[in-house]
């Protein structure tokens, strides 16, 4: 086997580390993309009985975006295993307690039907901010594209660029907003 084919085969079977930025992303849409990388669905050697998935590192889980009124309407179920141990927690409460939990629950739900889903979830690392431990950062070699682009705020654009942007209309000096 030539050296090129050997490297190509190694790259196919190796576990690659991917990073996904959750900022302004819907966790349930993102979970379907993350699932593909965790299970290895993007690889040509994928088989349901083969554990060929990769490792995914999610950052900025504190800044996720739920659609519409889901922060107040979506509730998450938890049971302790003891009698009367069932509880329902609203999304905003769960997110304020643990900013990584909604993304974790969304990915776990997306992996439904995977017989090894608990084992697969061990390859998912979720961080609330942009700070990643150095030993994890050294392994990352790929970035997963976001579903939605994060818009740039006007106060983050340089003043010269704002002045160069063409104006639709010029307001008169004596114009008063009501």
N, C-alpha and C positions, 0 to 999 in steps of 0.2 A: 504494500500500500504506500502510495506517495505521501510526502509530508503534507501536501495541500489537502488531500483527502482525509488524512489522519486528523488534522486540525478541524476540518469541516465536520467530521463525525463527532469529535470531542465537543464542539460547540453545540451540536444538535442534542446530545445527551446530557450536557452540563446544566446545572441549575443556575440560571441567570438572575441577577438581582435587578428589579425594576423599581423606579420611584414614580409615584402618582401624586400630584398636587390636588387636594380636595377643595381648595379655595373657590368658593362660589359655585360648587358643583352639587347636583342633586345626588344624595348618597345611594338612591335606589337605581338610578341610571348608571352611576359609576360602579356599582357593585357588579353589574353584568359584565363590564369591561375587565374589572379586577379578577372576576371569576375565570375568565378565559386564560389569564396568565397564571393563576394559582393552580388550575387543573392541567395546564399544558395544551389547551385546545388550539393554540396558535402554532404548535409544532407539527411537522409532518409525521412524526412518529407517534402521535397521540393514539391511545387505545384506552377504553374505560377501565380495563383491569391493570393498566400500567401507570405507575406513579411518576410522571415525567414533568410535573408542574414546576414553576419557578417561584421565586420569593418576591413579594411585593411590599414596598415600604410606602405608606401613605403619610403625607405631611399636611399640615394646616387643617386638621379635622375640626378645629375650633370654628373655622369660617365656612362651614357647609351652608347650603341654601336649600330649604324645603319649599315646595310649591304652595302658593296660596295661603290658606289658613292652617296648614298642617302643624305648625308649631303648637297651636292650641288644641287641635282636634285629634292628632295621632297619639295613641296611647300604646305603651309597651307593657307586655305581660311578663311577670316574673313569679315563680313559685319556689319557696324555700325547701319544699319536700315535707314540711311538717303540716299537721292539720291547721287549717285557716291561714296557711302561708301564702295564699295567692294575693298579688297586688298588681295594680295598674298604675303606671307612671306616665304622665304626659311628656311629650317630646322636649319641651322647653325645660322641664324639671330634670329630666334625665341628662340633657345636654349641659345644664349648669353644674350637675354633680360630677359627670365624667364626659368631657368633650370627645372622647374617642368611641364611646359606646354605640352611638347611632350608626356610625360607619361599620363598626364590627357586627352589629345585628343585621344590617342590610346585606353585608357580604355573606354572613352565615345563612341568611334566608335565600340568597341567590344560589348557594351551593346545594339547595334541596335536591335530593335524588342522588347525591354523591355519597356512596357508602363510607368513604373515608373523610367525611367533611371535618370532623374534629381534628384529624391528623393534618388535613390540608390547611386549616385555620392557623396552625402553628407557624406556617410560613408567611403569615401576614403580620406586619409590624405597623402600628398606627401611632402617630405622634401629633399632639394638639397644635404644635407650632412648627416653625421651620428648623428648629434645632434637632439634629440627629446625632446620636453618639458616633464617635469617630470610628469605632470598629465596624459599625454598620455602614457608614458612609464610604469606607474603603472598598466595600464589596459591590456597590451600585455601579452598573455599567450601561443602563438603558433608562429612558424616560418614556412613560406612557402618556400619550397625548390627551389633553383635557377635552371633555365633550363641548363645553362652552368656554369661550375666551373670557378672561377677566377684563372688564373695561378699565381704562385708565382714568383716574379721577382728575378733574380739572386743576386742582391745586398741586398735582404732581407733574403737570406739564410745564416746561420752562416758559417764563414770561415772554421771551422773544418769539417763541413758536406760536403763542396765543395771539400776539400782535400781528404776526404774518398771516394768520388765518383770515380768509376773506369774510367780510361782514355782509349779511343779507340786507341790512338797512341801517342807515344812520339816524339815530334819534336826535331831534332838535335839543338845544341846550335847555329850553324852558319846558321840556316834556316831564310830566309828573305821573308816576305809576299810582294807580288806585287799587 
